[in-house]
Amino acid sequence: MPTGNVDLHIHSTASDGTLTPAEIVARAQQQNLNAIALTDHDTVGGIDEFLAAASSTNLTAIPGVEISSLFSGREIHILGFFIDHHSPELLAFLDRIRDGRNARNDEMLRRLRSLGYDISLEEVKARCGGDSIGRPHLAAILIEKGYFKDSKQAFERCLKRGAPGFCPRKLPHPEEALRQIHGAGGIAVWAHPVYRNKFARSHVRGIIRKIKPFGLDGVEAYYPGYTPAQHQMLLELAEMFDLQVSGGTDFHGDNIPGLELGTGYGDFAVPEECFVRLKRYHDVLRNQPVNISQGE
């Protein structure tokens, strides 16, 4: 088991993961991780439990969030680290995004029922357990009812972009997401820039060039879905554009089978130096305290 590593991209039951924030802390201890960030989709509802659970451990627990945005027709996810998760402005902003999620979910449920799938909003809410319902929750109900054998099949046939049950949702511009993260005292990192998108180096470089002026602080250069060439490309682009480097597994518990906290699919690791550099950068840039749990 590797030691001295970190995982800065994790989801709990507050969004579309299957472990509670406290269970994530316990799993991180089992994995001998030194620092972890909870980055649920468009919600900070699990942060208080997360920080409380970590306060009696030797883990450094970072309050975070993953905000969905839309830029030039492409969905871009922005990770916020070291945020004030009680910021009224941030909470109101996330409420608006979740309103868009809810409207999209209503339409997707209508489409699924029109396709012959027996699924209700009440079932999905019961499955979610948090305040940020997403497509994995719809997939879980469809699997439980025997329509599909696994999440991959549910997405391929019904839920992915372009599938008959898919409905896009209204998303903010990255500029607003970055502004809200900075307003809450955090730093902003572009999550999985090449995940599921085999964009050429020039394409990724072009997007970075366009959104960095809005306040982009870093890129997620360590991610289980990357090829070695993609990982190296992002390290080089981070240096080229003077951006910080982050990394994480995008852990969702049982919703992504085989993907483990800290180690991905078994041979993945994010060096602790990533966290050290991000924290140093944040302290210099923001020059303000943030509520992180650093254990005893």
Sequence and secondary structure as in RCSB ss.txt:
>XXXX:A:sequence
MPTGNVDLHIHSTASDGTLTPAEIVARAQQQNLNAIALTDHDTVGGIDEFLAAASSTNLTAIPGVEISSLFSGRE
IHILGFFIDHHSPELLAFLDRIRDGRNARNDEMLRRLRSLGYDISLEEVKARCGGDSIGRPHLAAILIEKGYFKD
SKQAFERCLKRGAPGFCPRKLPHPEEALRQIHGAGGIAVWAHPVYRNKFARSHVRGIIRKIKPFGLDGVEAYYPG
YTPAQHQMLLELAEMFDLQVSGGTDFHGDNIPGLELGTGYGDFAVPEECFVRLKRYHDVLRNQPVNISQGE
>XXXX:A:secstr
   SEEEEEE  TTTT SS HHHHHHHHHHTTEEEEEE  BT  TTHHHHHHHHTTSS EEEEEEEEEEEETTEE
EEEEEES  TT HHHHHHHHHHHHHHHHHHHHHHHHHHHTT    HHHHHHHH SS   HHHHHHHHHHTTS SS
HHHHIIIIISTTSTT        HHHHHHHHHHTT EEEE  TTTT    HHHHHHHHHHHGGGT  EEEEE TT
  HHHHHHHHHHHHHTT EEEE   B GGGSTT BTTTBTTT  EEHHHHHHHHHHHHHHH S    B   
